[in-house]
């Protein structure tokens, strides 16, 4: 790694018209202090407002900024992946445009990376958000830590600085339905957390609602663990054991006391327990089969529709 490494900053955006110029301005101010040079790769994930137009206007006066427009909305993780495939810096940073991950932290993260770390990932000490969101995130990250087959850092998002060799390894992975922070852990190398306090969103509305956050959370669990499949098996075994005990009770009641359960309730209880367990197991298997189908179909994670100021890329 050179003494003055260059930095490529990947910024995925979706309908960020209210804050994109402020975000680019703060990034430009902060990164100007880097002696190795930098470029900013804005990846538009199918914005329907004038975010792209504002980025193009900014590029006219700032040649170190590039624009990568996807053909439609492929999702946050796919947008990050697209940016990493064209990043050429010695280090590559991932940061959102909403300024909840302060750009002012990047120089210190790069300095930490220069000390021999291939990945410096942000760890959120606190969040300026509603209590129920903080609680949900707290629970999710700890659930992910428990079920994951790798030791995924708690409270660590996509905000990070990675060496070019880590990015090269991530780009080699042909996985569909990507969860970048899990893959970042999977590839290994020397990694360290960078604690920081996460402020509130600088402006505009978040592009991730409850539904999309749930989908991302489910992707994270399914991409990181096979435990749900094991739990489905355990659930089936548990329900089967209960059914066996219930049948034994009926048999003993019939043989010893010459009686048997009467009425509709006992039958419905058995049907509901067995049916519910089967549906849960089938649903879990279905999620994994869906991921297998995505992988077998071999569709790309993203399609680039156009680029602006991006060298060596087909327009």
C-alpha positions in Angstrom: 0.0 0.0 0.0 1.5 3.4 -1.0 2.3 6.0 1.7 -0.4 8.3 0.3 -3.2 6.0 -0.7 -6.1 7.1 -2.9 -9.7 6.7 -1.7 -12.8 5.9 -3.7 -16.1 6.7 -1.9 -19.2 4.8 -3.0 -22.4 6.8 -2.2 -25.7 4.9 -3.0 -28.6 7.3 -3.5 -32.4 7.0 -3.9 -34.5 10.1 -4.1 -32.1 12.3 -2.1 -32.8 15.6 -3.8 -33.1 17.5 -0.5 -29.6 16.6 0.8 -27.5 15.3 -2.0 -25.7 18.6 -2.7 -25.0 19.1 1.0 -23.7 15.5 1.2 -21.4 16.0 -1.8 -20.2 19.4 -0.4 -19.3 17.9 2.9 -17.5 14.9 1.3 -15.6 17.2 -1.0 -14.5 19.5 1.9 -13.4 16.5 4.0 -11.6 14.5 1.3 -9.7 17.5 0.0 -7.3 17.0 2.9 -6.3 13.5 1.6 -2.9 13.7 -0.1 -3.4 10.6 -2.2 -6.4 11.9 -4.1 -10.0 10.7 -4.1 -13.0 10.2 -6.2 -16.7 10.0 -5.3 -18.9 7.4 -7.1 -22.5 8.3 -6.8 -24.7 5.3 -7.6 -28.3 6.2 -8.4 -30.6 3.3 -7.5 -33.5 4.4 -9.7 -34.4 7.8 -8.3 -37.7 9.3 -9.5 -36.9 12.9 -8.4 -34.2 15.3 -9.6 -31.4 13.7 -7.6 -29.5 12.7 -10.8 -29.8 16.2 -12.4 -28.3 17.7 -9.2 -25.5 15.3 -9.3 -24.8 16.0 -12.9 -24.7 19.8 -12.2 -22.2 19.1 -9.4 -20.0 17.1 -11.7 -19.6 20.0 -14.1 -17.6 21.8 -11.4 -16.1 18.8 -9.6 -14.4 16.3 -12.0 -13.6 13.9 -9.1 -17.3 13.0 -8.9 -18.7 10.2 -11.0 -22.2 9.1 -11.6 -23.4 5.5 -12.1 -27.1 5.2 -12.9 -28.9 1.8 -12.6 -31.7 1.0 -15.0 -34.2 0.7 -12.1 -34.3 0.3 -8.3 -32.3 -2.8 -7.5 -32.0 -2.1 -3.8 -29.4 -0.5 -1.5 -27.1 -3.6 -1.3 -27.0 -3.9 -5.1 -26.2 -0.2 -5.5 -23.3 -0.6 -3.1 -22.1 -3.7 -5.1 -22.3 -1.7 -8.4 -20.2 1.1 -6.9 -17.5 -1.3 -5.7 -17.2 -2.9 -9.1 -15.9 0.4 -10.6 -14.0 1.7 -7.6 -10.3 2.0 -8.3 -8.9 3.6 -5.1 -6.3 1.9 -2.9 -9.1 2.1 -0.3 -12.8 2.1 -0.9 -15.3 3.7 1.5 -19.1 3.0 1.7 -21.2 5.8 3.0 -24.9 6.8 2.6 -25.9 10.2 1.4 -28.3 11.0 4.3 -25.3 12.2 6.5 -26.2 9.8 9.3 -22.7 8.5 8.8 -20.6 11.7 9.1 -18.2 12.2 6.2 -15.8 13.9 8.7 -14.9 10.5 10.1 -13.5 9.2 6.9 -9.9 10.6 7.2 -9.6 9.0 10.7 -10.9 5.7 9.3 -8.4 5.8 6.5 -5.6 6.5 9.0 -6.7 3.5 10.9 -6.7 1.4 7.8 -3.1 2.5 7.0 -2.0 1.0 10.3 -2.6 -2.4 8.7 -6.3 -3.0 8.8 -8.1 -4.2 5.6 -11.5 -3.3 6.9 -12.4 -0.4 9.3 -16.2 -0.6 9.9 -18.3 1.9 11.7 -19.9 0.8 15.0 -22.9 2.8 16.2 -22.5 3.7 19.9 -25.8 5.6 19.8 -28.6 6.6 17.4 -30.6 9.7 17.2 -33.9 8.0 16.3 -37.2 7.0 17.9 -37.0 4.6 20.8 -38.8 1.8 19.0 -36.4 1.9 16.1 -33.4 1.9 18.4 -34.9 -1.1 20.2 -35.6 -3.0 16.9 -32.1 -2.4 15.7 -30.6 -3.5 19.0 -32.6 -6.7 19.0 -31.9 -7.4 15.3 -28.1 -7.1 15.4 -27.9 -9.3 18.4 -30.2 -11.9 16.8 -28.0 -11.8 13.7 -24.9 -12.3 15.9 -26.4 -15.4 17.5 -27.6 -17.1 14.3 -24.8 -16.1 12.0 -22.2 -18.7 11.1 -19.6 -15.9 11.1 -19.0 -13.5 14.0 -20.8 -10.4 12.5 -20.0 -7.3 14.5 -22.9 -5.9 16.6 -24.3 -2.5 15.6 -22.1 -2.3 12.5 -23.7 -1.2 9.2 -22.3 -0.7 5.7 -20.4 2.4 6.6 -16.8 1.3 6.3 -13.3 1.8 4.6 -11.9 -1.3 2.9 -8.7 -2.1 1.2 -8.7 -2.7 -2.5 -7.9 -6.4 -2.0 -11.0 -6.9 0.1 -13.1 -5.1 -2.5 -11.5 -7.3 -5.2 -12.5 -10.4 -3.2 -16.1 -9.1 -2.7 -16.4 -8.4 -6.4 -15.4 -12.0 -7.2 -18.4 -13.4 -5.2 -21.3 -14.4 -7.5 -23.8 -14.4 -4.8 -27.3 -13.0 -5.5 -29.4 -11.2 -2.8 -26.3 -9.8 -1.3 -25.8 -8.6 2.3 -22.6 -6.7 2.1 -21.8 -6.4 5.8 -22.1 -10.2 6.1 -19.9 -10.8 3.0 -17.4 -8.3 4.3 -17.1 -10.4 7.5 -17.0 -13.7 5.5 -13.9 -12.7 3.3 -11.9 -12.2 6.5 -8.6 -10.3 6.6 -7.7 -7.9 9.4 -10.7 -5.9 10.6 -11.4 -3.4 13.3 -14.5 -1.4 14.5 -14.6 2.4 14.6 -17.1 3.6 17.2 -19.1 6.7 16.5 -22.4 8.4 17.4 -25.0 8.3 14.6 -26.9 11.6 14.2 -30.4 12.0 12.8 -31.0 12.1 9.1 -30.0 15.5 7.7 -33.2 15.9 5.6 -35.7 14.3 3.4 -37.6 11.0 4.0 -35.8 7.7 4.4 -36.1 5.4 1.4 -36.3 2.3 3.6 -39.8 1.9 5.1 -40.8 -0.9 7.5 -41.4 -3.4 4.7 -38.0 -2.9 3.1 -36.2 -2.9 6.4 -37.8 -6.2 7.2 -36.8 -7.6 3.8 -33.2 -6.4 4.4 -33.2 -8.0 7.9 -34.6 -11.3 6.5 -31.9 -11.2 3.8 -29.2 -10.7 6.4 -30.4 -13.7 8.4 -30.8 -16.0 5.4 -27.5 -15.0 3.9 -25.6 -15.4 7.1 -27.0 -18.6 8.6 -28.6 -22.0 8.1 -30.0 -22.0 11.6 -33.6 -21.2 10.5 -33.6 -24.6 8.6 -32.4 -26.3 11.7 -35.0 -24.6 13.8 -37.7 -25.8 11.4 -36.4 -29.4 11.9 -36.4 -28.9 15.7 -39.9 -27.5 15.6 -41.1 -30.5 13.6 -39.5 -32.9 16.0 -40.9 -31.0 19.0 -44.4 -31.1 17.6 -44.1 -34.7 16.7 -43.0 -35.5 20.2 -46.1 -33.7 21.6 -48.3 -35.6 19.1 -46.7 -38.9 20.2 -47.3 -38.0 23.9 -50.9 -37.0 23.1 -51.5 -40.3 21.3 -49.9 -42.3 24.2 -52.3 -40.5 26.6 -55.3 -41.4 24.5 -54.1 -45.1 24.3 -53.6 -45.3 28.0 -56.9 -43.7 28.7 -58.6 -46.3 26.4 -56.8 -49.3 27.8 -56.6 -48.5 31.5 -59.7 -46.4 32.1 -61.8 -47.4 29.0 -62.3 -43.8 28.2 -61.1 -41.5 25.4 -61.1 -37.7 24.8 -64.5 -36.5 23.7 -65.6 -33.6 21.5 -64.4 -31.2 18.9 -61.7 -29.3 20.9 -59.2 -32.1 21.2 -59.3 -32.8 17.5 -58.9 -29.1 16.5 -56.1 -28.6 19.0 -54.1 -31.4 17.3 -54.8 -30.2 13.8 -53.9 -26.6 14.6 -50.6 -27.5 16.3 -49.5 -29.8 13.5 -50.7 -27.6 10.7 -49.0 -24.5 12.2 -45.7 -26.3 12.6 -45.9 -27.6 9.1 -46.6 -24.1 7.6 -43.8 -22.6 9.6 -41.3 -25.2 8.4 -42.6 -24.9 4.8 -42.2 -21.1 4.9 -38.6 -21.3 6.1 -37.7 -23.8 3.4 -39.5 -21.6 0.9 -37.4 -18.6 1.7 -34.2 -20.6 1.2 -35.6 -22.1 -2.1 -36.3 -18.6 -3.3 -32.6 -17.7 -2.7 -31.6 -20.9 -4.6 -33.9 -19.9 -7.5 -32.3 -16.4 -7.6 -28.8 -18.0 -7.7 -29.7 -20.6 -10.4 -31.4 -18.0 -12.6 -28.1 -16.1 -12.6 -29.5 -12.7 -13.2 -27.1 -9.8 -12.4 -27.4 -7.9 -9.1 -27.8 -4.7 -11.1 -27.9 -3.2 -14.6 -26.1 0.0 -15.5 -28.1 2.3 -17.7 -25.6 5.1 -18.1 -22.5 6.7 -16.5 -21.2 10.2 -16.3 -17.5 11.0 -15.9 -16.6 7.4 -15.3 -13.4 6.4 -17.2 -13.0 3.0 -18.8 -16.7 2.2 -18.5 -19.1 1.6 -21.4 -21.6 4.4 -21.7 
